[in-house]
């Protein structure tokens, strides 16, 4: 995933300790785990909090440089 839905903004891909691979919206700072679809945020004490599953996830297979759902 390279692009997001707002004006083709580039997504930020990171590994987050205790969560795994996440995508972060650079505009809104939304954090979404790629494997579970859980959404996360940092509270006022900078503690990572889980909002639960907010996004659907799908298994993806890559074959001959093509992504298949």
C-alpha positions in Angstrom: 0.0 0.0 0.0 1.6 3.2 -1.1 -1.3 5.6 -1.5 -4.2 6.7 0.7 -7.6 8.0 -0.3 -7.0 11.8 0.3 -5.5 13.3 -2.8 -3.0 10.4 -3.3 -1.1 11.1 -0.1 1.7 8.6 0.6 1.1 6.3 3.5 3.7 5.8 6.1 4.6 2.1 6.8 6.2 1.3 10.1 6.7 -1.5 12.6 5.2 -0.6 16.0 6.4 -2.5 19.1 3.8 -4.9 20.4 1.5 -4.3 17.3 3.5 -5.2 14.2 3.3 -3.6 10.8 1.1 -0.5 10.7 0.1 2.1 8.1 -0.1 5.7 9.4 -2.1 8.5 7.7 0.3 11.5 7.5 -2.6 14.0 7.6 -4.7 12.6 10.4 -2.1 10.4 12.2 -4.5 7.4 12.1 -2.6 4.2 12.9 -4.0 0.9 11.5 -2.5 -2.5 12.0 -2.1 -4.3 8.7 -2.8 -7.9 10.0 -5.7 -7.2 12.4 -7.3 -4.0 11.2 -7.2 -2.6 14.7 -6.9 1.2 15.0 -4.6 2.8 17.5 -4.0 6.2 19.0 -1.7 7.9 21.6 -3.5 9.3 24.6 -2.4 12.5 26.4 0.3 10.6 28.4 1.7 9.2 25.1 0.4 5.7 25.9 -0.6 3.6 22.8 -4.4 2.7 23.0 -6.3 0.2 20.9 -9.7 1.3 19.5 -10.4 -2.2 18.3 -11.0 -3.6 14.8 -11.9 -0.6 12.6 -10.8 -1.8 9.2 -11.5 -5.0 7.2 -8.4 -7.1 6.4 -7.9 -9.5 3.5 -5.3 -12.1 2.8 -3.1 -11.1 -0.1 -1.0 -13.4 -2.3 1.8 -12.0 -4.4 2.5 -14.0 -7.6 4.7 -12.9 -10.4 4.8 -9.3 -9.1 1.0 -9.2 -8.9 -1.1 -8.8 -5.8 -4.1 -11.2 -5.6 -7.0 -10.9 -3.1 
